[in-house]
Amino acid sequence: MPDIDPLARLASLEGVGSAMAATRDGIDALLRDRGLRRTPPETTGESLLRGAVASAVLEGAQATVDEVRSGGGGPVALAAVRVSAELLGLAPVLATAPLQALARIHTLAAKGEVPEADLGRPRAAEAAARLQDLAATLSATTSAPALVVAAVAHAEIVTAAPFVSHNGIVARAAERLLIVSRGVDATSLTVPEAGHLALRREYESNLRAYRDGGRAGVQAWLLYAAEAYAKGAEASPLVEPR
């Protein structure tokens, strides 16, 4: 008999529910306490820019926010910025047609870097199957916390590497979009990508654990993700620099 709510099962792994709830409380407090006034679009734009740069650095770029802000930073950073510029508009698409949203994210990231025929298309039949499974999971009703959904989607895309390139950028963009579309951070003011960058060694090791470590590896990834999302909240433009 198929598991009718696999994400809820993952959310019930020891420590995961409480860790994600604590992180969600912190995000809610940030958005409530720092965001009571109407948030200008520039603040969301700054969050998206910081996230794009962090994602590019995780992908191997040597860019800084100031370099990217001035139009530089190299091709990987520019790919991440192209994604960020259109990302929030894909929230309704992700909710109704996840495969279409993921294909569009890859097309934005990889345009000009890979052949047109490869844009937004799975690289192989196995990759297509993994994407179909992920899309089905995202489309199904679940009682799992939204942060668990986002973390699982991120890890699935990275470890499946369904596209010929830019899978990390796609994964982190999808994660942010799920955090937005599922109501955790509707105006996208936290910077989950920066949370992963701040914990880069743990990020990479826990993705390997998710891929290779079975149930324990998935649990480790989800516990890690709760910490990374808290770090991402600290990187929000709403937080005053110390």
Protein Blocks (a to p, Z undefined) as FASTA:
>chain_A
ZZfblmlmmmmpghklmmmmmmmmmmmmmmmmmmmpccdfklmmmmmmmmmmmmmmmnop
acdfklmmnopnijklmmmmmmmmmmmmmmmmmmmmmmlmmmmmmmmmmgokacfklgop
afbfklmmmmmmmmmmmmpccfbdfklmmmmmmmmmmmnomafbhklmmmmmmmmmmmmm
nomamnopacfklmmmmmmmmmmmmmmmmmmnmmmlmmmmmmmmmmmmmmmmmmpmklcc
ZZ
